[in-house]
């Protein structure tokens, strides 16, 4: 069904309001921690990009810390179309270069170093978040939910943290949600292109697209996941040739529940990194609740399952720290939020509502999403990230 124009405008307004609130929260936190805009990329005197930051900003005194991953985003954007030049400023060059999109775009818009590049990265992050907020609201109203859900995506803990320290997490999730919104409207070619961008921004966002493909299982919906996976895989293979050397997973992935238990025992039980606890618990609670209440019959049900599984095998660092836990759970939080807001979403093909309210397999012709959619956290000085 066609989304009324008044609801489309409402989605846009709520997305804009949420994005403006995010900008105020981020800039307010920068001011709270000293006020220099270089704080948007969180460099540290002992960080991997310290020498490069000193070259570009000789008058700025860096904090005595490792800093956070934004400094490496800046380093990659400074030499956006090179894999060799920024490598000396990256802790794990091949791993960091796997998600080049934000740096590619920023370096193209603002070639060269300086504060202009820092502000460009910030502006691109906000732009992507606004697109993700619009996609969130559009999916909601297309499936019978409220438009104000659009305002929530920009202020999720993971969105704030990603924009606050200039990482690609919010960009990747926003683009993946936009790809799903376009696929739900039958805009397959554009959805595939946006999906490719999402995977090049942050490769785990492929799980959002894979969940959509698993739910619908038609050639054009499958293409929304397969083509980005192929492009992302080809880029990763190319990096193994262009950037030789051994790089481990750094404990980011392990056996199920090991990372979660490690975070609880070694970090949260000591009263540390409580925003990481809040972000991880929020994602798990919303994900499990969405799966219990909406099940696999919801168009986003399979994506919720994949992201729940991803959190269960994540390591203690990406789950346990405030810097990591908020961002690791972002995609699951956003997907579950949309699912919970849309009880009237059309069931996925091959499932019907059985007696007692549970979904069961059937060979019937349940409508797909295409049939209905014509239309402040503190900055923490910890190292690493996923």
C-alpha positions in Angstrom: 0.0 0.0 0.0 1.1 3.6 -0.6 2.3 5.5 2.4 0.3 8.8 2.8 2.3 11.9 2.0 1.6 13.3 5.5 3.3 10.2 7.1 6.2 10.5 4.7 6.7 14.1 5.8 6.4 13.1 9.4 9.1 10.5 9.0 11.4 13.1 7.4 10.7 15.6 10.3 11.4 13.0 13.0 14.5 11.8 11.2 15.8 15.4 11.0 14.9 16.1 14.7 16.7 13.0 15.8 19.8 13.8 13.8 19.9 17.3 15.1 19.7 16.0 18.6 22.5 13.6 17.9 24.7 16.5 16.6 24.0 18.5 19.8 24.8 15.6 22.0 28.1 14.9 20.2 29.3 18.5 20.1 28.2 18.9 23.7 30.4 16.0 24.7 33.3 17.3 22.8 32.9 20.6 24.6 32.7 18.8 28.0 36.0 17.1 27.3 38.0 20.1 26.3 36.3 21.6 23.4 38.8 21.0 20.6 37.1 19.6 17.5 40.0 17.2 17.0 38.4 15.3 19.9 35.9 14.0 17.3 38.5 11.5 16.2 39.8 10.7 19.7 43.6 10.6 19.1 46.0 9.6 21.9 49.7 10.2 22.5 50.3 6.5 22.6 47.9 5.7 19.7 48.8 4.2 16.4 48.2 7.5 14.5 50.0 9.8 17.1 52.9 10.7 14.8 50.6 11.5 11.9 48.3 13.6 14.1 51.3 15.5 15.5 52.4 16.3 11.9 48.9 17.6 11.0 48.2 19.4 14.3 51.5 20.4 15.8 50.0 22.8 18.3 47.5 20.3 19.8 48.6 18.4 22.9 47.2 14.9 22.9 46.0 13.0 26.0 48.3 10.4 27.4 46.3 7.4 26.1 45.9 5.0 23.2 42.9 7.0 22.0 40.2 5.3 20.0 39.5 4.1 16.4 38.5 7.5 14.9 42.2 8.5 14.6 42.6 5.6 12.2 39.5 6.6 10.2 41.2 10.0 9.9 44.5 8.4 8.8 42.8 6.4 6.1 40.8 9.4 4.9 43.9 11.5 4.7 45.3 9.2 2.0 41.9 7.8 1.0 42.9 6.0 -2.2 46.1 4.4 -0.9 46.5 1.3 1.1 50.2 1.9 1.8 50.3 5.5 3.0 48.0 5.1 6.0 49.3 1.6 7.0 51.9 2.9 9.4 49.1 4.7 11.4 46.9 1.6 11.7 47.2 -1.0 14.4 46.0 -3.8 12.1 46.2 -2.3 8.6 44.4 -5.0 6.6 41.6 -5.3 9.2 41.0 -1.5 9.3 41.1 -1.1 5.5 38.3 -3.7 5.2 35.8 -0.9 5.9 37.1 2.0 3.6 33.8 3.7 2.6 33.7 6.5 5.0 37.4 7.3 4.4 37.0 7.1 0.7 34.1 9.5 0.6 35.6 11.9 3.1 39.0 12.0 1.3 37.2 12.6 -2.0 35.1 15.5 -0.6 38.0 17.0 1.3 41.4 15.8 -0.1 44.3 16.3 2.3 44.7 16.7 6.1 43.5 19.2 8.6 40.4 20.2 10.5 38.4 20.4 7.3 38.8 16.6 7.0 37.7 16.1 10.6 34.6 18.2 10.0 33.9 16.4 6.7 34.0 13.0 8.5 31.6 14.3 11.1 29.2 15.7 8.5 29.2 12.5 6.5 28.5 10.5 9.6 25.5 12.7 10.4 24.2 12.5 6.8 24.4 8.7 6.9 22.5 8.7 10.3 19.8 10.9 8.8 19.4 8.4 5.9 19.2 5.5 8.4 16.7 7.4 10.5 14.5 8.0 7.4 14.8 4.3 6.5 13.8 3.3 10.0 10.7 5.5 9.9 9.8 4.5 6.4 9.9 0.8 7.2 7.8 1.5 10.3 5.0 3.4 8.6 5.0 1.1 5.6 4.3 -1.8 8.0 1.7 0.0 10.1 4.0 1.5 12.8 4.5 5.0 14.0 6.6 7.6 12.2 8.4 8.8 15.4 10.5 5.6 15.3 12.7 7.5 12.9 13.8 9.9 15.7 15.1 7.0 17.8 17.8 5.6 15.5 20.0 8.7 15.8 20.0 8.6 19.6 20.7 4.9 20.1 23.8 4.4 22.2 25.7 2.8 19.4 24.8 5.6 16.9 26.0 8.2 19.4 29.3 6.4 20.1 30.1 5.8 16.4 29.5 9.4 15.5 31.2 10.7 18.6 34.5 8.9 17.9 34.2 8.8 14.1 33.9 5.1 13.3 31.9 3.5 10.5 29.4 1.5 12.5 26.5 3.9 12.3 27.2 4.5 8.6 27.1 0.8 7.8 23.9 0.1 9.8 22.2 3.1 8.3 23.0 2.1 4.8 21.9 -1.5 5.4 18.6 -0.3 6.7 18.2 2.0 3.7 19.0 -0.9 1.4 16.2 -2.9 3.1 13.8 0.0 2.8 14.5 0.2 -0.9 14.2 -3.5 -1.4 10.9 -3.5 0.4 9.7 -0.9 -2.2 10.9 -3.0 -5.1 13.9 -0.7 -5.9 16.3 -3.7 -6.2 19.1 -2.2 -8.3 19.4 0.8 -5.9 19.1 -1.5 -2.9 22.0 -3.6 -4.2 24.2 -0.6 -4.7 23.4 0.8 -1.2 24.0 -2.7 0.2 27.5 -2.8 -1.4 28.2 0.6 0.2 27.0 -0.8 3.6 29.3 -3.8 3.5 32.3 -1.6 2.5 31.4 0.7 5.4 31.3 -2.1 8.0 31.3 -5.8 6.8 29.1 -7.2 9.7 26.2 -5.3 8.3 26.0 -8.0 5.7 24.0 -9.9 8.3 21.2 -7.4 7.9 21.1 -8.0 4.2 21.5 -11.7 4.6 18.5 -11.8 7.0 16.4 -10.0 4.5 17.4 -12.4 1.7 16.7 -15.5 4.0 13.2 -14.1 4.8 12.1 -13.6 1.2 14.2 -16.1 -0.9 13.5 -14.6 -4.3 16.2 -13.9 -6.8 16.1 -10.1 -6.5 15.9 -10.2 -2.7 18.8 -12.7 -2.6 20.8 -10.3 -4.9 20.6 -7.6 -2.2 22.8 -9.8 0.0 24.8 -11.8 -2.6 26.2 -8.9 -4.6 27.4 -6.9 -1.6 28.9 -10.1 -0.2 30.8 -10.8 -3.4 32.1 -7.2 -3.6 33.1 -7.2 0.1 34.8 -10.6 -0.3 36.7 -9.5 -3.4 37.9 -6.4 -1.5 39.1 -8.5 1.4 40.9 -10.9 -0.9 42.5 -7.9 -2.7 43.7 -6.6 0.7 45.4 -9.8 1.4 47.5 -9.3 -1.7 48.1 -5.6 -1.3 48.7 -5.6 2.5 50.7 -8.7 3.3 51.3 -10.0 6.8 49.5 -12.0 9.5 46.6 -10.4 11.4 44.6 -12.4 13.9 41.0 -11.8 15.0 42.3 -10.1 18.2 39.7 -11.9 20.3 36.8 -10.3 18.5 35.1 -13.6 17.7 35.0 -16.8 19.8 32.9 -19.6 21.1 29.2 -18.8 22.0 28.7 -17.1 25.3 32.4 -17.0 26.1 32.8 -13.3 25.3 29.6 -12.4 27.1 30.6 -14.3 30.2 34.1 -12.8 30.1 32.7 -9.3 29.8 30.4 -9.9 32.8 33.1 -11.5 35.0 36.2 -9.4 34.1 34.7 -6.0 33.3 31.1 -5.3 34.4 31.4 -7.1 37.8 34.0 -4.6 38.8 31.8 -1.7 38.0 33.7 -0.7 34.8 32.5 0.1 31.3 28.8 0.3 32.3 27.7 1.9 29.1 29.0 -1.2 27.4 26.9 -3.3 29.7 23.9 -1.1 29.0 24.4 -1.3 25.2 24.8 -5.1 25.1 21.9 -5.8 27.5 19.6 -3.4 25.6 20.4 -5.2 22.3 19.9 -8.6 23.7 16.7 -7.8 25.6 15.2 -6.0 22.5 16.3 -8.8 20.2 14.9 -11.6 22.3 11.7 -9.7 22.9 11.2 -9.0 19.2 11.8 -12.6 18.3 9.4 -13.8 21.0 6.7 -11.4 20.0 7.1 -11.2 16.2 8.9 -14.4 15.4 10.4 -15.4 12.0 7.2 -14.4 10.2 8.2 -10.7 10.6 10.2 -9.4 7.5 13.1 -8.6 9.9 12.9 -11.8 12.0 15.7 -13.6 10.2 18.0 -10.6 10.5 17.3 -10.4 14.2 18.2 -14.1 14.6 21.5 -13.6 12.8 22.5 -10.6 14.9 21.6 -12.4 18.1 23.9 -15.2 17.0 26.6 -12.6 16.2 26.4 -11.1 19.7 26.6 -14.5 21.3 30.0 -15.2 19.6 31.5 -11.8 20.0 34.5 -11.4 22.2 34.6 -9.7 25.6 36.3 -6.5 24.2 33.7 -5.7 21.6 30.9 -6.6 24.0 32.2 -5.4 27.3 33.7 -2.0 26.8 31.6 1.2 26.5 33.3 1.9 23.2 32.6 -1.6 21.8 29.4 -2.8 23.5 27.3 0.1 22.3 28.4 -0.2 18.7 28.4 -4.0 18.5 24.7 -4.1 19.5 23.6 -1.2 17.3 22.3 -3.3 14.3 20.3 -5.7 16.6 18.9 -2.8 18.6 17.7 -1.0 15.5 16.2 -4.1 13.9 14.4 -5.2 17.0 13.1 -1.7 17.6 11.5 -1.7 14.1 10.1 -5.2 14.5 8.5 -4.3 17.9 7.0 -1.1 16.4 5.4 -3.0 13.5 3.0 -5.7 14.7 1.1 -5.5 11.4 4.1 -6.1 9.1 3.2 -8.6 6.3 4.4 -12.2 7.0 7.3 -13.5 5.0 6.6 -15.9 2.2 6.1 -19.5 3.3 4.9 -18.7 6.8 1.4 -18.3 8.1 -0.1 -17.6 11.5 -1.0 -20.9 13.0 -3.6 -21.5 15.8 -2.3 -20.1 19.0 -0.5 -17.3 17.3 2.7 -19.2 16.2 4.1 -19.1 12.7 4.2 -22.3 10.7 5.4 -23.3 7.3 2.9 -23.4 4.4 2.9 -23.4 0.7 0.5 -20.5 0.6 0.9 -17.1 -0.9 1.5 -14.8 2.0 2.2 -11.2 0.9 5.8 -10.0 0.9 7.0 -6.6 2.1 7.0 -5.5 -1.6 3.2 -5.9 -1.7 2.7 -3.4 1.0 5.4 -0.8 0.6 4.8 1.3 -2.6 6.1 4.0 -1.3 25.1 11.5 26.1 27.3 8.7 26.6 30.8 9.5 27.9 33.8 9.2 25.6 36.0 6.5 27.1 39.7 6.2 26.6 40.0 2.5 25.9 41.9 0.9 23.0 40.8 -1.5 20.4 37.4 -1.9 18.9 36.1 -4.3 16.4 
